């Protein structure tokens, strides 16, 4: 794996050390956590409730003759 020399502030080094023992792994871990948080979480119960409600409304509309 290729490497580069970069300047990193002391506080950034301290922050990455909370996630892993070296800076590269700390950055990878942060990226993984960001991606996990960015993925929308689907509340299956709420989705089921919404679908059931929509279907019930449509059945009621059909029964009324709309």
Backbone torsions as a table, in degrees:
resi	resn	phi	psi	omega
1	UNK	NA	133.2	179.6
2	UNK	-70.8	148.9	178.4
3	UNK	-128.4	159.2	176.5
4	UNK	-136.2	152.3	174.6
5	UNK	-96.1	125.1	179.9
6	UNK	-134.4	158.7	175.4
7	UNK	-91.0	129.3	179.5
8	UNK	-129.7	132.8	-179.1
9	UNK	-69.1	154.7	-177.3
10	UNK	-58.7	-40.6	-179.0
11	UNK	-67.6	-31.9	176.9
12	UNK	-67.9	-38.6	176.7
13	UNK	-62.9	-42.3	179.1
14	UNK	-62.7	-41.6	179.8
15	UNK	-63.9	-46.2	-179.2
16	UNK	-65.2	-29.1	-179.9
17	UNK	-68.4	-16.6	175.4
18	UNK	-73.3	-22.2	-176.1
19	UNK	-100.4	-27.7	-179.5
20	UNK	-162.7	170.7	-175.8
21	UNK	-78.4	-19.7	174.0
22	UNK	-129.0	164.2	-173.1
23	UNK	-62.4	-44.5	-178.2
24	UNK	-60.6	-46.9	178.8
25	UNK	-66.1	-35.9	177.2
26	UNK	-62.2	-42.2	178.7
27	UNK	-66.4	-42.7	178.2
28	UNK	-61.2	-41.2	179.9
29	UNK	-65.3	-42.1	177.8
30	UNK	-61.0	-43.7	179.3
31	UNK	-61.0	-43.1	179.4
32	UNK	-61.5	-44.6	179.8
33	UNK	-64.9	-39.3	177.8
34	UNK	-63.1	-44.8	179.6
35	UNK	-62.7	-40.2	178.9
36	UNK	-64.1	-40.2	179.7
37	UNK	-72.0	-29.5	-178.8
38	UNK	-74.3	-24.0	179.8
39	UNK	-71.6	122.9	-179.0
40	UNK	-64.4	133.6	177.8
41	UNK	-91.2	127.0	-178.7
42	UNK	-96.4	123.1	175.2
43	UNK	-84.9	101.5	-174.1
44	UNK	-63.7	-36.5	179.1
45	UNK	-64.7	-43.6	179.1
46	UNK	-65.7	-40.0	178.0
47	UNK	-63.5	-44.4	178.1
48	UNK	-61.1	-43.4	179.4
49	UNK	-61.5	-42.6	-179.7
50	UNK	-64.9	-43.9	179.7
51	UNK	-63.9	-44.9	178.9
52	UNK	-60.9	-41.0	179.6
53	UNK	-62.8	-45.6	179.9
54	UNK	-62.3	-43.3	179.7
55	UNK	-64.5	-43.1	178.4
56	UNK	-60.7	-43.5	178.4
57	UNK	-61.8	-41.3	-180.0
58	UNK	-66.6	-40.2	176.4
59	UNK	-62.0	-41.8	177.7
60	UNK	-62.5	-42.6	177.9
61	UNK	-62.7	-40.7	179.0
62	UNK	-65.5	-39.5	-178.9
63	UNK	-67.7	-33.1	179.2
64	UNK	-76.9	-15.9	179.3
65	UNK	93.0	19.1	178.9
66	UNK	-80.9	NA	NA
